[in-house]
Amino acid sequence: MVDANTQYPVIACPPYSSKFGGADIFSSLRMPSGVSLMVILDPEAAALAVAKIFSLSNLELSEKVSSYQKKIQKKVEESDENIEEKSG
């Protein structure tokens, strides 16, 4: 309920709990009207979301986010090419 008490973006990154079989995420997803937190399951993705928010007012950080995304895109494309070569 932190989001309901602040004007700033709130990112929830709930840890997985085998005790609830993953159903514990619903406590972050089922929020009342007016509560708009972002729910991101992967901590790396949560960090990227934070970097993107801060990059709105920081050109240097914006360039780093863009560079990171291009690096990840290249990695995915290379992995895809490797799969195609092995199956072809």
N, C-alpha and C positions, 0 to 999 in steps of 0.2 A: 504493500500500500504506500510505498515511498512516492510513487508517481502521483498519487492523489494529493500529496502535500508539497509539491514543488512545481515550478514552472520550467524546470530544466529537463532535458531528455533523460530517461531512465532505461537502462538496458538490464534485463534480467537474464542471467545465464545459470539456470538451476542445475545443480549437479545431479547426475543420474543416480537413482537409488534402486537397487535390486529389490529392496524390501517392498516397494510398491509396484514393481514391474514396469517402471517408467510412467505410471499413471500420476506420479507426483507433479508432473509438468502442468497438470490442469490447474493447480493453484496459481500458476503464473498466467495461464491463458484465459481463465474465466474471471474477468474483471468487470466491475460495474461501468455504466456509461460515464464518460468523462475521464476515464483512466486509460492512458494510451502507451503503456510501456512497451518496449520492443523485447520480444522473447527470442533469444538466440541460444541454440543448444551447444554450439562449438565455441570454446573459449577464444580460439584464434579468430573466428568470425566476429565475436563480440569486440575484440581488440580492433579489428578492421573497421567495424561500425563506428567506434569511438574516433579512430583516426580520420574517417571520412567526415564526421561531424566537425572536428577541429580544423580540418582542411578547408572548410567553407570560408574561413577567415585567415588562412595561412597558406600562401602560395607555395612556399618551400615544402610544406607537408603535403599539399595537394600533388605536387610533382612526385614525391616519394610514394604516395598511394598509387598513382598512375603507373609508376615504374614497377611497383610490386605486382599490380594486377597484370601487367604485360609479361612479367616473369612467370607468373602462375599460368597464364594463357599459353605461353610457349611450352611450359612443362606438360600441360595437358595435351597440346597438339603433338608433342614428341612421343608421349605415351600412346596416343592414338595411332600414330604411324608405326610404332613398334608392334602393336596388336595386329594391325593390318598386314604387316610383313610376315608375322608368325602364322596368321590364318590364311594367307594368300598362297 
